Amino acid sequence: MAVKTSEQAMSNSLRVGIAGYGLAGRYFHAPLLKGCGFEVACVQTANKERAQHAVEDFPHVKVVSTINELISMRLDLLVVASANIVHAEQALAGINAGVPVVVDKPMGLTRSETETLIVAAHAKNVPITVFFNRRWDSDSLTLKKVMNEGLLGDVFRVDSRFERFRPSVASASWREKYSPAEGGGLLLDLQPHLISTAIDWFGPAQLAYSSVRSIRGGVDDDILLVLKHESGVDSYLSASAIIGAPGPRLRVNGTNGTLIINELDPQEAMLRAGKIPEGGRWAEPTSSIAFLHRGDEVLEIESENGNYAQFYQLVEGAIAGNNPWPVSTADALQVASIIDQARNQSVR
């Protein structure tokens, strides 16, 4: 049997252009795309240091400085991994060029921006999806398994958190420097993950309560949202940068017990360390430790391995017409709607 050279294998891969090569582009999208067999053909960045990083990571990559140059590169997929403020502009450029688009969360800064992208994509018959990768965390996959097995009985309440202790504002970070109108703050950074996983687990929801605050004097950094799902579940979603004793990552209460998962799985740390899920699979365990509490009885249960690469495997399948896109535009729009409502209805 003939063995393909690396050049032949690359020629058969889907060509991807990545807009932005900071945290999201370099440490999330690029390694996941590489691990799933995509060709990272082009990177757009005007930052010289990040341009050098792109060449170090992908010696054959073409680096350009504008989104128009990027979408002219005969791409099969555009990944928008830039600062939130230009998500809509860059995604729309890809749509108008007829290139399928993955947008890092949030898809748009507002419901209106998100809807504009979805309407444009539908009109041009160009697919668009959003990178809600936390749906493929170990805790998320483990919860689905536990519910499918009926171990919790009827779930009625979930506490889902991204809580940290960073008492000083990171003034060099655009996420903490930009105003909400420019894409900064935790409501746009972490709450999209919390909301998207909640509706993935329990279905459509309405916002029942919102507290969006700035504790450190900058952008919003302490947020609590309560969602009421049509399924009867209440989701308490906490994103904060100023919690000295963070609570469990996940606490799910059902009539037969409570699922506790204290920590995130190691995928983000592995990606930041330069590891790649070769062939779309991690070579080492990526599970969180999970416990089922029933009063004084505490059982450690087998948890699922997390795998963000499944997102891009589904993207590849969707481009080929073999499966739906990994996150629906309906889910993207619902998340954007809840974020808008949370900011407008926040209890002071």
C-alpha positions in Angstrom: 0.0 0.0 0.0 1.4 3.4 -1.0 2.1 5.8 1.9 1.1 9.4 1.5 3.8 12.0 1.9 3.2 14.9 4.3 2.7 17.2 1.2 0.1 14.8 -0.3 -1.7 14.5 3.1 -1.8 18.3 3.4 -3.2 18.7 -0.1 -6.2 16.5 0.9 -6.8 18.4 4.1 -9.3 21.2 4.5 -7.6 24.6 4.3 -8.3 26.9 7.3 -7.6 30.5 7.9 -7.4 31.8 11.5 -8.2 35.4 12.2 -6.2 36.3 15.3 -3.4 34.4 16.9 -3.5 35.3 20.6 -4.8 33.0 23.4 -7.8 31.7 21.5 -6.1 31.3 18.1 -2.8 29.9 19.2 -3.7 27.8 22.2 -7.2 26.5 21.4 -8.1 26.6 17.7 -4.8 26.0 16.1 -3.8 22.8 18.0 -7.3 21.4 17.8 -7.4 22.0 14.0 -4.0 20.4 13.6 -4.9 17.4 15.7 -8.0 16.9 13.6 -6.1 16.9 10.4 -7.0 20.4 9.0 -4.3 22.4 7.2 -3.7 25.7 8.9 -2.9 27.5 5.7 -3.1 31.2 6.7 -3.2 33.3 9.8 -4.3 37.0 10.0 -2.6 39.2 12.6 -1.0 42.6 12.5 1.0 41.8 15.7 4.7 41.0 14.8 5.2 38.7 17.8 2.1 36.7 17.1 3.0 36.5 13.4 6.3 34.9 14.5 4.5 32.5 16.7 2.4 31.4 13.8 5.4 30.7 11.7 7.1 28.8 14.6 4.0 26.7 15.0 3.3 26.1 11.3 6.4 26.7 9.1 4.5 26.7 5.9 1.8 29.1 7.0 1.0 32.3 5.2 0.7 35.3 7.5 -1.4 38.3 6.4 -2.4 41.5 8.2 -6.0 42.0 7.0 -9.2 40.0 7.0 -9.6 40.6 3.3 -6.2 39.1 2.5 -7.2 36.1 4.7 -10.4 35.3 2.9 -8.8 35.5 -0.5 -6.6 32.5 0.3 -8.8 29.8 -1.1 -10.1 28.6 2.3 -12.5 25.8 3.2 -13.0 27.3 6.7 -12.5 30.6 8.4 -12.0 30.6 12.2 -12.5 33.9 13.9 -10.4 33.9 17.0 -9.7 37.6 17.4 -10.8 40.1 20.0 -14.6 40.2 20.6 -15.0 43.6 19.1 -14.2 42.4 15.5 -16.0 39.1 15.6 -19.0 40.3 13.7 -17.0 42.2 11.1 -14.6 39.4 10.4 -17.3 36.7 10.3 -19.4 38.7 7.9 -16.4 39.1 5.6 -16.1 35.3 5.6 -19.8 34.9 4.9 -19.8 37.3 2.0 -16.8 35.4 0.5 -18.8 32.2 0.8 -16.5 30.6 3.3 -18.0 28.5 6.2 -17.2 30.3 9.6 -16.4 29.2 13.1 -16.5 32.1 15.5 -15.0 32.0 19.0 -17.5 32.9 21.7 -19.3 35.2 21.7 -20.5 35.1 18.1 -21.6 38.8 18.4 -21.4 41.4 21.1 -25.2 41.6 21.2 -28.2 39.7 20.1 -28.6 42.2 17.2 -25.0 41.5 16.0 -25.5 37.7 16.3 -28.8 37.8 14.5 -27.3 39.9 11.7 -24.6 37.2 11.1 -27.1 34.4 11.2 -29.5 36.1 8.7 -26.5 36.9 6.4 -25.3 33.3 6.6 -28.7 32.0 5.8 -29.2 34.4 2.9 -25.8 33.4 1.4 -26.3 29.7 2.2 -23.0 29.8 4.1 -22.7 27.8 7.4 -21.7 29.5 10.6 -21.3 28.2 14.1 -19.8 29.3 17.4 -17.0 27.7 19.5 -18.8 26.6 22.7 -16.0 24.2 23.5 -17.1 23.7 27.1 -19.8 21.3 25.9 -16.9 18.9 25.4 -15.4 19.3 28.9 -15.2 16.2 31.0 -17.8 17.6 33.5 -20.3 18.3 30.8 -20.0 14.9 29.2 -20.0 13.2 32.6 -23.2 15.0 33.6 -24.9 13.8 30.4 -23.9 10.3 31.1 -25.1 10.4 34.7 -28.4 11.8 33.6 -28.8 9.2 30.9 -28.1 6.4 33.4 -30.8 7.9 35.8 -28.4 8.1 38.7 -29.7 11.6 39.8 -33.4 10.9 39.4 -35.2 14.1 38.3 -32.7 17.0 38.2 -34.2 20.2 39.6 -31.2 22.6 40.2 -27.7 23.1 38.9 -24.9 25.3 40.2 -22.3 25.9 37.4 -19.3 28.1 38.0 -16.2 29.7 36.6 -14.8 31.4 39.7 -11.3 32.7 40.2 -9.4 34.9 42.6 -7.7 37.7 40.7 -7.9 40.8 43.0 -5.9 43.0 40.6 -7.2 44.0 37.2 -5.0 42.7 34.3 -4.7 46.0 32.6 -2.8 44.5 29.6 -5.7 42.1 28.8 -8.3 43.5 26.4 -10.9 41.3 28.2 -10.4 43.5 31.3 -9.4 46.7 29.6 -12.2 47.1 27.0 -15.6 48.3 27.9 -18.6 45.9 27.4 -19.5 47.8 24.2 -16.0 46.9 23.0 -16.3 43.3 24.0 -14.7 43.3 27.5 -16.0 41.9 30.8 -16.9 38.4 32.1 -20.5 38.6 30.9 -19.2 38.2 27.3 -16.1 36.1 28.3 -17.3 33.3 30.6 -21.0 33.5 30.8 -21.5 32.3 27.2 -19.9 29.0 28.2 -22.1 28.7 31.3 -25.3 29.6 29.4 -24.5 27.4 26.4 -23.8 24.3 28.5 -26.9 24.9 30.7 -29.2 25.0 27.6 -27.3 22.0 26.1 -28.0 20.0 29.3 -31.5 21.1 30.1 -33.0 22.8 27.1 -34.5 26.3 26.4 -34.6 28.7 29.3 -35.7 32.2 30.4 -33.6 34.6 32.4 -35.1 34.9 35.9 -32.5 36.9 37.7 -29.3 38.8 36.8 -26.6 40.5 38.9 -23.8 42.0 36.7 -21.3 44.0 38.8 -17.8 45.4 38.9 -16.1 44.7 42.2 -12.6 45.8 41.2 -13.7 49.1 39.5 -13.2 48.0 35.9 -15.4 46.0 33.6 -18.0 43.5 34.9 -16.1 40.9 37.0 -18.8 39.3 39.3 -21.9 37.9 37.7 -24.7 35.7 38.8 -27.5 34.6 36.5 -30.5 32.4 37.2 -32.2 30.6 34.3 -35.5 28.8 34.5 -35.6 26.0 31.9 -38.8 24.8 30.3 -37.8 21.3 31.5 -38.2 22.5 35.1 -34.6 22.8 36.0 -33.2 26.0 37.6 -29.6 26.9 36.6 -27.5 29.2 38.9 -24.6 30.4 36.8 -21.7 32.2 38.5 -18.7 33.9 36.7 -16.4 35.9 38.9 -12.8 37.0 39.1 -12.9 37.9 42.8 -13.9 34.8 44.7 -11.2 33.8 47.2 -12.7 30.3 47.8 -14.3 29.1 44.5 -17.1 26.7 44.8 -17.4 23.4 42.9 -17.2 23.7 39.1 -20.5 21.8 39.0 -23.1 20.8 41.5 -26.2 19.1 40.1 -29.1 18.3 42.4 -31.6 15.6 41.6 -34.2 13.6 43.5 -31.8 10.7 43.9 -28.7 12.6 44.8 -26.2 15.3 43.9 -23.3 15.2 41.4 -20.2 17.2 42.5 -17.3 17.9 40.2 -14.8 20.3 41.8 -12.3 21.1 39.1 -12.1 21.6 35.3 -10.5 18.8 33.3 -6.9 19.3 32.2 -7.5 20.1 28.5 -6.9 23.9 28.7 -3.6 23.3 30.6 -2.5 20.7 28.1 -3.2 23.0 25.2 -1.3 25.9 26.8 1.6 23.5 27.3 1.7 22.8 23.6 0.1 19.4 23.6 -2.2 18.3 20.7 -5.0 15.7 20.4 -3.3 13.8 17.6 -5.9 12.1 15.3 -8.6 13.9 17.3 -7.8 12.0 20.5 -5.8 12.8 23.6 -3.0 10.4 24.4 -3.6 10.8 28.2 -6.7 10.9 30.4 -8.7 14.1 30.4 -11.3 13.4 33.0 -12.4 15.3 36.0 -13.0 13.6 39.4 -16.8 13.2 40.0 -18.7 12.2 43.1 -22.3 11.2 43.7 -23.6 12.3 47.1 -26.6 10.8 48.8 -26.6 12.2 52.3 -23.8 10.6 54.2 -23.1 8.2 51.3 -20.5 9.5 48.9 -19.5 7.5 45.8 -16.8 8.3 43.3 -18.1 7.6 39.8 -16.4 7.0 36.5 -16.2 10.2 34.6 -15.9 10.8 30.8 -12.8 12.1 29.2 -13.2 15.6 27.8 -12.3 16.2 24.2 -12.6 19.6 22.5 -11.4 18.0 19.3 -14.9 16.5 18.9 -16.0 20.1 18.0 -13.7 20.2 14.9 -14.4 16.6 14.0 -18.1 17.6 13.8 -17.1 20.7 11.8 -15.3 18.5 9.3 -18.3 16.2 9.1 -20.7 19.1 8.6 -18.6 20.5 5.7 -18.8 17.1 4.1 -22.6 17.0 4.7 -22.4 14.0 7.1 -23.7 15.6 10.3 -25.2 18.9 11.6 -22.8 21.7 12.7 -21.7 21.2 16.3 -23.6 24.3 17.7 -26.8 25.4 16.2 -27.5 29.0 15.3 -30.6 28.8 17.4 -28.4 28.1 20.5 -26.0 30.9 19.5 -29.0 33.3 19.3 -30.5 32.1 22.6 -27.2 32.7 24.4 -26.9 36.2 22.9 -30.4 37.0 23.9 -29.9 36.0 27.5 -26.6 38.0 27.7 -28.5 41.1 26.5 -31.3 40.6 29.0 -28.8 40.0 31.8 -27.1 43.3 31.2 -30.3 45.2 30.8 -32.2 43.7 33.7 -29.3 43.4 36.2 -30.2 44.0 39.8 -28.0 46.7 41.3 
